[in-house]
Amino acid sequence: MGRKTEQKAGPTVSEKLDAFGIDAVCAAILHPKAMHAIAEEIGVSQGSLVAWIGADPERSARAREARVQTAQMWDEKATLTIETASDQFELSRARELAQHYRWRASKIAPRDYGDKVAIGGAADLPPVQTASTLDVASLPTEVLIAIMKAKDAAEKGSA
């Protein structure tokens, strides 16, 4: 009878990712390496890497912060690409790349590189309080005097 040899299974996807660690993932993001290249280096799929990062709030926050830190690099790379173009063809290619790099920066760090400026709207403001009548009797004497002086000055200015 044949002898069965037992083969030891390799590490699971999760074990590979845990062994590589979030510190190394963040360092690779800052290098900068694309997610597919990082996943390839670890020996897992890009989807597995993304799922592993997203499965833990701390890993997710650290990876997101690393990506935000790369935004300035993408903006500077856009400028450098255009500045180092040596002929019309390279300049045309450089402009396309620069547009992509700036787009990438705007998606990674929209507050710093985005096209839209966030402005508070009505939902951000407290309710406006209006009064149809003013209870003059409840106002301090100093306020009443100031109101009367302002009223007199306004009347003299319009006369």
C-alpha positions in Angstrom: 0.0 0.0 0.0 1.1 3.5 -0.7 2.1 5.8 2.0 0.2 9.0 2.4 2.3 12.0 2.9 0.7 14.8 4.8 1.2 18.2 3.3 1.2 21.2 5.6 -1.1 23.9 4.4 0.4 27.4 3.9 -0.7 30.4 5.9 -4.2 31.7 5.4 -4.8 35.0 3.8 -5.6 36.5 7.2 -2.3 35.1 8.6 -0.3 36.6 5.7 -1.9 40.0 6.2 -1.5 39.9 10.0 2.2 38.9 9.5 2.8 41.7 7.1 1.0 44.1 9.5 -0.6 47.5 9.2 2.7 49.4 9.8 4.2 47.8 6.6 0.9 48.5 4.7 1.0 52.2 5.7 4.7 52.4 4.8 4.0 50.9 1.4 1.1 53.4 0.9 3.5 56.3 1.8 6.2 54.9 -0.6 3.7 55.2 -2.6 2.7 51.8 -3.9 -0.7 51.1 -5.4 -3.0 48.7 -3.4 -2.7 46.0 -6.1 1.1 46.1 -5.8 1.0 45.9 -2.0 -1.4 42.9 -2.2 0.9 41.2 -4.7 3.9 41.7 -2.4 2.0 40.1 0.4 0.7 37.3 -1.8 -3.0 38.0 -1.5 -5.7 39.6 -3.7 -6.4 43.3 -3.6 -9.9 42.6 -2.4 -8.5 40.6 0.5 -6.2 43.4 1.4 -9.0 46.0 1.3 -11.3 43.8 3.3 -8.6 43.2 5.9 -8.0 46.9 6.3 -11.7 47.7 6.5 -12.4 44.9 9.1 -10.6 46.8 11.9 -11.4 50.5 12.7 -7.8 51.2 13.8 -6.3 49.6 10.6 -8.8 51.5 8.5 -8.0 54.8 10.2 -4.3 54.3 9.9 -4.5 53.4 6.2 -6.8 56.3 5.4 -4.3 58.7 7.2 -1.4 57.3 5.2 -3.4 57.9 2.0 -4.2 61.5 3.0 -0.5 62.1 3.6 0.2 61.1 0.0 -2.1 63.7 -1.4 0.6 66.5 -1.2 3.0 64.1 -3.0 0.6 63.6 -5.8 0.1 67.4 -6.2 3.9 67.9 -6.2 4.4 65.1 -8.7 1.9 66.8 -11.0 3.9 70.0 -11.0 7.2 68.1 -11.4 5.9 66.1 -14.4 5.0 69.2 -16.3 8.2 71.0 -15.4 10.4 68.2 -16.6 8.7 67.7 -19.9 11.4 68.2 -22.6 9.3 68.3 -25.8 5.7 68.9 -27.0 4.8 65.2 -26.8 6.1 64.8 -23.3 4.4 68.1 -22.3 1.1 66.8 -23.6 1.6 63.5 -21.7 2.7 65.4 -18.6 -0.5 67.5 -18.6 -2.6 64.3 -18.7 -0.6 62.8 -15.9 -0.7 66.0 -13.9 -4.5 66.1 -14.3 -4.7 62.5 -13.0 -2.4 63.2 -10.1 -4.3 66.2 -9.0 -7.6 64.3 -9.4 -6.1 61.6 -7.2 -5.0 64.1 -4.6 -8.6 65.6 -4.6 -10.1 62.2 -3.9 -7.6 61.4 -1.2 -7.7 64.7 0.6 -10.8 66.6 -0.6 -10.5 69.3 2.2 -7.1 70.3 0.9 -7.2 69.5 -2.8 -10.9 69.2 -3.7 -12.7 71.4 -6.1 -15.6 72.2 -3.8 -15.4 74.3 -0.7 -17.6 73.2 2.2 -19.8 76.0 3.4 -22.2 75.6 6.2 -25.8 75.7 5.3 -29.1 76.3 7.0 -28.9 72.9 8.6 -25.7 73.9 10.3 -27.1 77.1 11.8 -29.1 77.5 15.0 -32.8 78.5 14.6 -33.2 82.2 14.1 -35.1 83.7 16.9 -37.4 86.6 16.1 -39.6 88.6 18.3 -42.6 90.5 16.9 -42.7 92.7 20.0 -40.0 94.0 22.3 -40.6 94.2 26.0 -39.0 97.5 26.6 -39.7 97.4 30.4 -37.4 94.3 30.7 -34.4 96.1 29.2 -31.7 97.6 31.4 -31.6 101.4 31.6 -28.2 101.7 29.9 -29.6 99.8 26.9 -32.7 102.0 26.7 -30.5 105.1 26.8 -28.2 103.7 24.0 -31.3 102.9 21.9 -32.6 106.4 22.3 -29.3 108.0 21.5 -29.0 105.8 18.3 -32.5 106.7 17.3 -31.8 110.4 17.8 -28.6 110.2 15.8 -30.3 108.4 13.0 -33.1 111.0 12.8 -30.6 113.9 12.8 -28.6 112.1 10.0 -31.6 111.7 7.8 -32.9 115.2 8.2 
